[in-house]
Every structure is written in C-alpha cells, then in structure tokens.
C-alpha cells in the first residue's frame, strides 16, 4: 500500500510517500527511497539511503517527520550505528 504523507492539517503532501509492504515500511521522496524500516529478529532496524538521506531541505523535513526526530538525532543515530547507511535505490 502507498499513501501520501499528510500535513499537520491533514492534506496530502505531493511527492512524499509512505510505502507499506509485508516486510518493511519505506519513506520515498519524489523517486528516491530515503528510509527503510524493517524488523530483523523482532528488532526494529532502520536503513537510510547513503546518497539521498539528506539530499534537500524538503527531503530532510519529511524524513524528520517520518522518523519523528530531528536531523541532529538522525546524525547521532548514524554515528552510533543504530541506523545503517546503504544503497536503497
């Protein structure tokens, strides 16, 4: 299932998508997958696309909304190894 992200007033946001599959949930901005969330051995695992996770102000804004955190928190999670940078595209 694919759905547009929603603004705070409930309107669909163009070109910003959440994709649900049986194995993972994805955040896609325009034509690029930015985040993949999956469960491995019952543990939530987050992958960020190494080339596009911080591509633009728009991507960053909606990635933060999707992950429910700030860019500083995302950077901290990358540095600590909690998030994995990989090629998602």
N, C-alpha and C positions, 0 to 999 in steps of 0.2 A: 504494500500500500504506500502511496506517495501523497503527501499533503504539503501545502504551502505553510511556511511559518506564519504566525499571526502577530500582529502588532498589539500593543497594550490595549487598544480599543477594539480588538477582535477582527480587524481587517486582514485579509490575506496579503502577504508581502511577496511581490513578484520576484522570481528568480532565486528564492531561498526556500529550500525543500528539506523535509524530514522524510526519510525513506525507511520503511519497516519491512524487514524480511524475517523469516523464521530464525535465522542465525545471527542477525545483527541489526542495529539501528544506525543510520547514516545521516550526516548533515551534508547537504550539497548546496554550493553557492554557484549560480549560473550552471556551467557544465563541469565543474570540478567537485569531486568528493573531498571534503575538508576533514571530517571526523568519522570514525567508525567506532561504535561501541558494541562489544560482544561480551559474552560470558564464557570464560575458559575455566573449567573445573569449578564452576559456581562462583568464580570471582569476576567482577566487572573489570574489563580490560579496555583501555582507550588507546586508539591509534590516531595520529594526526598525519595528514599528508605533508611530507617534508618540504615540498615546494610551494604549497599554497595555504598552509595553516594561518599565515599572517600576511596574505597577499595584498589586501587592501583594507581601507577603513570599513567598508561595507562588510566584507568577509569577517573581519575582526569583531564588529558589532554583533553580528548574528551568530558567530561561533561562541562568543561570550554568553549570549542569550541561551543557546543550545546547551552549553556545558554548565550554565548557571554559575559563572565565575568571571573574574577579571583577567585581563591579559597577564598581569603580574602573577596571578595564581597559576595560570596555564604555563607560563615560563618556569615557575618553580616546580611544577609537576613534571615538565620535560627534563629539567636539570636533575631532579631526584630519581628519574627513571620510572616514575609512576605512569607517565604517558610515553608511548613509543612513536618516534618519527619514522615514517616509512612511505613508500610509494603507493598511494591509494588510487592513482589514475593510470 
